[in-house]
Amino acid sequence: MKHIPCMITIGNFICGLLAVHSLLFHDIYSAVTFIFVGMFLDFFDGMAARKLNAVSDIGKELDSFADLITFGVAPAMLAYNVALYSIPFIGTLCTLAYGTCGAIRLSRFNVHQSKSPTFIGMPIPLAGICLVILSFMNNSIVLALGTCVLSYLMVSKIKFPHFKRLTVENSEVERCN
């Protein structure tokens, strides 16, 4: 039972890899589907770990690796394949900036914020979903600007609510009442 959360996280990781694989063959819709399935799995891995009392340092690190692929690399490649390729130099820089800022954001979270009641900087799953949505605006300039804004937000000092913790805290309050 204690391995279930890590298996869910590995499912997220596999979804990210399959999204990247799909993009290598220009299968945009499969890539988007894999990113959204990864998001679904990412939502439940931490919840399963807490419910099964299986929270571990390895699980936290594995979750970050999975998130980097599913919400960092795959959405950046998607944005490039959908529109950023039409502005090659700028598009490549935006793609690299997004992936790099995602890695920095996850590293910073692991070292400084994993116990914090709020996120400092936009969480990479939220940024990844925003980038997927922006990718379908069919405007490479807007997508390039959006990619840069999302990159900045991930490494910014702006506080974002931690919805998973709010849900856990509210359910614990309800159990006490």
Stockholm file with secondary structure:
# STOCKHOLM 1.0

chainA/1-177         MKHIPCMITIGNFICGLLAVHSLLFHDIYSAVTFIFVGMFLDFFDGMAARKLNAVSDIGKELDSFADLITFGVAPAMLAYNVALYSIPFIGTLCTLAYGTCGAIRLSRFNVHQSKSPTFIGMPIPLAGICLVILSFMNNSIVLALGTCVLSYLMVSKIKFPHFKRLTVENSEVERCN
#=GR chainA/1-177 SS CTTHHHHHHHHHHHHHHHHHHHHHTTCHHHHHHHHHHHHHHHHHHHHHHHHTTCCCHHHHHHHHHHHIIIIIIHHHHHHHHHTGGGSHHHHHHHHHHHHHHHHHHHHHIIIIITTCSEEESCCHHHHHHHHHHHHTTCCHHHHHHHHHHHHHHHHSCCEEECHHHHHHHHHHHHHHC
#=GC SS_cons         CTTHHHHHHHHHHHHHHHHHHHHHTTCHHHHHHHHHHHHHHHHHHHHHHHHTTCCCHHHHHHHHHHHIIIIIIHHHHHHHHHTGGGSHHHHHHHHHHHHHHHHHHHHHIIIIITTCSEEESCCHHHHHHHHHHHHTTCCHHHHHHHHHHHHHHHHSCCEEECHHHHHHHHHHHHHHC
//
